[in-house]
Amino acid sequence: MLTRDPAGGTPRSGVPVLIGTGTERLPAGWEAGSGPRLWRVRASEYAARAAADEWLLDAEERARVRAFVRDRDRDRYRVAHVVLRRLLGAYLDEDPAAVGLVREPCPGCGEPHGRPAVAGAPFHFSLAHSGDLALLAFADTPVGIDVEADPSLEAAAEIGAMLHPRERAEVAAVPHRARPASVGRCWTRKEAYLKGVGIGLGEDPAVTYVGAGPAPAAVPGWSLTDVPVPAGHAAACAVRRPG
């Protein structure tokens, strides 16, 4: 079961925080079978540290940093990926800059653009960011995480039309003003699940039913959980059940 942070607060000094414990220390090693771990960080609070630690990123990541036109977008990408490397290095007890990232084969076509991974690592991870907020998930089995700002009414209508028929009915059943939040939580559940599977939006969003109601639907073989985030956002995590 996912640990949660009931207060939904932010860590002191922008340090990444393990949701549910309030600790500001990076983990020492990986304890198999201990369940998924979720980390949260605000880019605006960690931007200066991440800029100083940009040397941890590989050449491809640094090229992505330089490609951003707006400083805000550059900071958000750099924070998310520096924190990812810091956590990977801590879990693996390795130099974060030496951690080699790969892409697993896509389950749909077999090409190497599936889940990001560390070759040979005893765990799986996922990364998502929206605006100032970044979430990272680590688990013993494939995992996906997503966070999104609530869509506008217009965007909610467009996104809602792409959902599973049962989800569309659930969205239509709530008051008009509540539909963006309903669509937002449904979409993050769907993205988290599809990222965990490794196929992303290579699967039609209308195929798998994850639910647009207050609680996620049961997805065979997966544990799907909403993650507490600040108001105006939705987040979810999907973890494949062992076996």
N, C-alpha and C positions, 0 to 999 in steps of 0.2 A: 504493500500500500504506500502511496506517496505521502511523504511528510509535508505538512503545510505550515505556513506562517499566518496565524489567525489575524495578526495585526496588519499584515500587508505593508509594513513599513520599509524604509530603506536603511542600509547599513551606514554606520558612521564613516565619514571621510571618503565615501564612495567605494569602499572595499567590497569586492564580491562577497555575498552572503549566502550561506547554505540555508535554503528555505526550511523553516521549521525549527532550527536550532539557534539562530542568531549569532553563530560563531563567525569570527572574522579570520580564522586561520585556514590556510589551505590544508587539504587532507594529506596525510602521510601514508601513501600506499593504497592498495585496493583490497577490501575484504570481500571475497566472493560470497554471493548469496545474501548480502546485506541489504539488497533492494535498491531501487533507483534513487539517485541524488539529483536535486534540482538546485541550480545556482542562479542568482539574480544580481544584475549590476546596472547602474544608471550611467550612461555614457558621459553626461555632462559632469558627473562627479569624479570620473576616472580618466578623463581625457588627457590630462597632463601626464599622469603616470604612463598611460599607453603610448603617448608620443615619445617619452624617454625610453620606452621598451620596444620601439618599433624594430630594433635590430633582431628581436626574437622571430620575426616573421620571415618566411621564405621569399624567394625572388618573385614568385607569382603573386603572393599576398602584398608585397611592397608595391608591385606594379599596379595592383588594384587600388591601393591607397592613393597613389599619385594620379590615378585616372579620374578621381572625383573632382568635380568643379567646385562644389560648395564645401567649406570647412566643416560644417555640421555633419554632412554625410561622410566626409573623410574620417572625422573623429569617431562616429558611430561604428563604422566598419572596423577601424583600427582597434577600438576598445574591445569589441566582441571577439576579434581574433587573437589579440594579445591575451585576454583572459582565458580563452580556450587553450592557448598554448601553455599558459601558466598552470592551469588545472591538469592538462594532460601530462606535463612534466612532473607535477607533484604525484599524481596517481601512479605513473610509471617509474618514478624515482630516476628520471632522466633529465638532461639539459633540455629545457623547453624549445630552444632553437634547433635542437637536433631531432626532434620528433618528426618523422616522415608521414605526411598525410597522403592517403590514396583514395580512390573511388572504387567501391565494390561494383560488381556487375549489376546492371539493371535487370530486375526480374522479368521485365517485359520483353526486352530485346537482346539482353546479354552484353550490351556495350558497357564500357567502364564509366558510367555516369550515374551510378546508384548512390547509396548512402556514403557519406564521407567516413573514413575509418583510419585507424593506425594499424598497419600490417602486424599481425601477431599479438596485438593487445588482448588482454583477457576480458575486455568490456567493450561496450558500444557507446556512442555519444551522439548528441544532436544539438544544434544551435539555431536560435531564432532571435530576431530583433525587430522592433517596431518603434519608430521615433526614438525616444531617449532610453528605452528599456530593452535590455538583452536578457534572455534566459538560456541556460545551458542545462542539458540533461545527460546523465551517465547511468548506465545500467548493465547488468550481466547479459541481457538479451537485447535484440534490436529495439531501439527506442526512437521516438520522434517527438519533437516539441514545436509548438507554434504559439506566437503571440501577435495580436493585431489590435489596432485601434478600431473602435466601433465605426462602421461605415455610415455615411450619410443616408438619408431616406432614399435618395435616388440610387446610390450605389447598392443599398440593401435590396432594392427591387431588382436590379440587374443581376446581382449575385444570387438572390433567392430563386430566380428563374432557372438556375443551373443545378439546383439541389435535387436530392432524391424526392420522388413524389410524396412520400410520407412527411419528409422535412418541409416541403413546400406547404403542405396542409397545416403543419404545426405553426409555421410562421404566419400563415393567413388567419389562424385562430386567435392571435394575440392582438391587442389594440395597435393601431397604426403607429403610434409614437414608440411602442416597445419593439417594433420589428427590427430596427438596426441592431439592438443588443442580441435578439434571438438569432439573427443571421450571423452576427459576429461570433457568437459562441459555437454555432454549428460549423462555421467555416474553420475555426481553429481546431476543433476536434477532427475534422476531415483532413486538414493539412497535417496535423500531428500523426494521424494514422498512416497517411500516404507517404510521409517522410520516413516513418518507421519501417514500412514495407520496402521503401527504396524506389518506388516508382513515381512518386510525386504526382503532378497533374498529368502524367501519362495515362492515368485512369480517369475516365469521365466522372466528375463530381456527383453525378446522379446515380452511380452504381452502388456504392456502399452506404448503408444507412447508419449514421452516427447519432442522429437526434438533434432537434433544435429546441427541445424543452429544457426545463431546469436541470436535468441530470442527463449525462451521456447515455446512449443506448449501449446494449451489450454487443460487442463485435467479436465474432468467433475467433478464439486464439489470442485475443489481445485484452489488456486492461487499459481502459480509456478513462482519464480523470481530468476534470477541470482544475486549473491551477489559479489560486488567488493572485490577482494583480490589481494595480490602482484602478479606480473608477474610470470609465471611458475606454477600457481595454477588455479583451478576453484572451484567455490562454488555455491550452490543454496539452496533456502529455499522454502518449500511447506507448505501452511497453508490451512486447510479445511475451506471452506466458511460456514458461519453460516447457519444452517438449512439443 
